[in-house]
Amino acid sequence: MQSGSTDVNGPGPSDGTAASAATDRRRARWADHREQRRQDLVAAAVRALLRHGPQVDMDQVAATAGVSKPVLYRYFADKSQLWLAVSEVVAARVVEAVAPAIEQVREERDLVRATIDAYLGVLESEPALYRFLMHQSGHPGVHQVIAGSGRRVAAGLARVIGDRLRALGLDAGPAEPWAYGLVGFVQAVGDWWTSHGQPIRREALTDYLTTLLWSGIEGVRRSADLPRELTRAHERITP
């Protein structure tokens, strides 16, 4: 009979498509579950790092996560891969703190100060995370993460500085090197500050660095010999 021939021939094309779709959904759910589990383990590694310091080991991470080391290795091929994932989290925190500060200010000197203060604020609140990041900086992957976060901050700075220069009728060409120079300078000082136990108050260090860095930018502006009406508005922010 006709119905019998259908049984013999097996499921039609629509049945096969439905089965394939169901398999894809199961795979997607498993992938989502695995990614969530991986994020949970990275979060546990961050907690272990805050608890035990930059020299934290895999045993301490596993204990903090409440799993065995073999479970960790199901999600991370080795210790370096886990540390790389942690570094991405730490670097993202720095960018998330600094980027809004850059966008919110409208005066040039305040822009420099806000960038420095936001960066030092992350270091002050979580020095162990920053020391860990610097301790792992020799690892090629971690080095790329640090460099990438620096580029993101510098790109935001360059855009804002360029807008300020153009508003003054100046060449915006120096904006990018200024931005990269500011980021590199503050990173180096921040490394010194945390490795020496923050011997200077954050507010004081922010003032020192702002004055030093702004003097260079202000000097370029003054050397352009702008008309008096353009410079008058900026004199109030000259240190």
Salt bridges, closest charged atoms under 4 A:
ASP59 OD1 - LYS69 NZ 3.51
GLU103 OE2 - ARG159 NH2 2.32
GLU107 OE2 - ARG236 NH2 2.60
GLU108 OE1 - HIS234 ND1 3.22
ASP117 OD2 - ARG202 NH2 2.99
GLU124 OE1 - ARG202 NH1 3.06
GLU126 OE2 - ARG93 NH1 2.56
ASP163 OD1 - ARG166 NH2 2.87
GLU203 OE1 - ARG201 NH1 3.36
ASP207 OD1 - ARG113 NH1 2.20
GLU218 OE2 - ARG221 NH2 2.53
GLU218 OE2 - ARG222 NE 3.04
GLU235 OE2 - ARG228 NH1 2.33
